[in-house]
C-alpha cells in the first residue's frame, strides 16, 4: 500500500494531491467533532491514569528498571516526536494565527496572546497525550503482559474471544503501517523545505528548486541508512542527544540575545493563557464563525490533531521500546509534561521574537510569513548577531531531527513487519528506509506545504477510529490489575 502511494505520488503528483485534498475536505467537514473528541478525551485519560492508583504500575515485571537514562530517554522521544516541526513552525505559526486574529479584533495585544495560545494548544498536551497513550498501551501489553510489540496487541489481549477481534487487529496493524509511512514522509518533506531555504540563505544561493530538494533527500537518505545498521543505543540515542543539544543551545542564545524581558513576560503570560483556556479549546469546533474560521480550523488545529494521530503508531511504539521498566506515572510525566513545557518555552521565545518584530519594530516579518513561510526562522536569525553560526546550527539540528525521525520510523516499521521483533534484521530496517525515502520524494514532487499536510491527513484519518478501541482495551485490562 505504501509503495503504491509512493509510486502514485512520483508518477502523478497532481492526481495524488487532488485526491488527498478532496478526501480530507470531506472527512474534516463531516467528522471534525469526532476527531476533536478523540484527541481531547485521550488527553484527559492520560492525566487521569497518571494520578490514579494505576500510576504505580511498572511497564514490565515489578523488578524491571529502565534501559536508558532519563536524559537520553527524553531526548530520544522528543527528537522522534516533533523535533524538526518546532524549527519550522517556531516563529511562522504564531504569526500566521496572529494575522487571522487581527481580522477579528483591533486589539493587537489580544490577537498576539490568542495566536500564541492556539499554537501551544496545537503542540502541547494533546499532541503528547496522543503519543503517550498509544505508547503506554503498547508498552504495557508488551512488557507486562508479554504480548508482541505491535499496535494490535491490546485488542487481541483485551478481547480474545470476540469474533471481530482478529480481523480488526489485522486492519489495525495495516493502518498503523500506512499512517506511519505517510505521516513520516510528509514531515520529512516539510523538513527538507526548511533545510533547503536555510542552505540557500546561508550560502547566498538563488532558488535551487526541485533539484536542491532531491540533493538534500539523497544526502539525508545516506545519513539515515547508516544508523539503521547499528543497534538503537549506538545510533538513535547519540543522534537525538546531538540534535537536542543544538536546539537547546539555539533556544538559549535567542532568549539571551533577543529582548529577554519581553520574551520571559510572554512565556509566563502564555502559560497562564494555556492552562486557563485548554478545556474550552479542547471541544471548540468553530461552527458559528463563518467559512474563513472553519477553513483555518481545518487547516491548523484539526490538521494537527490528525497529524499527531498519524505519528502516534510510530512514536508510540518507539517510545514504548525505550520505556521498559518505568512506571505509568513516570511515563506520562516524561512523555507529556516535560516535552509540553519545552514547547511552551520554545514557542514563547521564537514566537515572542516574531511578535516583537511585528509589534515593536518595523521589521517586515509578516510579509516573510505570507510570501515564504519556510524562510521565517532564518529571517529571524538574521536580525540577531552570529547569523552564520545560528543558521548553520539550525540547519544541522533540522537535518539531525529528520535523521532521527526516519531512523525511529524505519525501526518501528521493521518491528511491525516481523510481528513485534524488538531487534529486527538490518535488511528489514534498510528496506523500510528506502521505502520512506521514496514516499518522501513523492511528497516533495507535490511542491506545496499545504498539499503535503493534506496527504499526511489522508494517511491518518482512518486511524482516528482505531485509537478509541486501543484506549478502551488498555483501560479494560488495567481494571484487572491488583492494587500494589
Beta strands, then each sheet from edge to edge (+ up, - down):
end
